[in-house]
Amino acid sequence: MSTTIRVCCAFLLGLLLLGSPAQAGPVDWQEVPATSEGQQWWDQGSLRLNKSGNLTVLSRFQPPTPEMDADGKEARPPASSLYVMELDCGQRLYRDTSINGLPQWGSQWQASANDGLIEATIEAVCAAGGELLAGS
């Protein structure tokens, strides 16, 4: 199965975990500043407030592309991964409830642990979800 098909399937599964496709808004990727660890985006159209009063959002992570592959040729970009993240904005914690469409049952809350991509994602998503959180 091609990478594009796998990513599309994972994306659709992620939307299903957030709610029915009819509830999903248009995909609106918001990029956070890249770091040496790679690039990360979050989908503004998937931003939701869950029953626990936390935000959920679809995010995408892409590791950095090496300059050359093992054969000395220009390397292809690595595949990106899709995550459904649950965010506790008050405590600045997150947990991945789905990775590439696979549920992560019993995932534990984590601090960003100085991961610039996760810190920036938490900051951006919590700021964008301020109205949702205020209404809960």
SULBEL-V358170 format. One record per backbone hydrogen bond with DSSP energy under -1.0 kcal/mol. NH is the residue of the N-H (numbers start at 0). CO is the residue of the C=O. Records with the same first field share a line. If there is no record, write none. Layout:
NH: CO + CO
This chain:
5: 1
6: 2
7: 3
8: 4
9: 5
10: 6
11: 7
12: 8
13: 9
14: 10
15: 11
16: 12
17: 13
18: 14
22: 19
24: 44
29: 41
31: 39
34: 37
37: 34
38: 61
40: 59
41: 29
42: 57
43: 27
45: 42
46: 43
47: 55
49: 53
52: 49
54: 86
55: 47
56: 84
58: 82
59: 40
60: 80
61: 38
68: 72
71: 68
74: 66
80: 60
82: 58
83: 97
84: 56
85: 94
86: 54
87: 92
91: 87
92: 87
93: 109
94: 85
96: 83
97: 83
98: 101
99: 81
101: 98
103: 96
106: 103
109: 93
114: 111
118: 114
119: 115
120: 116
121: 117
122: 118
123: 119
124: 120
125: 121
126: 122
127: 123
128: 124
129: 126
132: 128
133: 129
134: 130
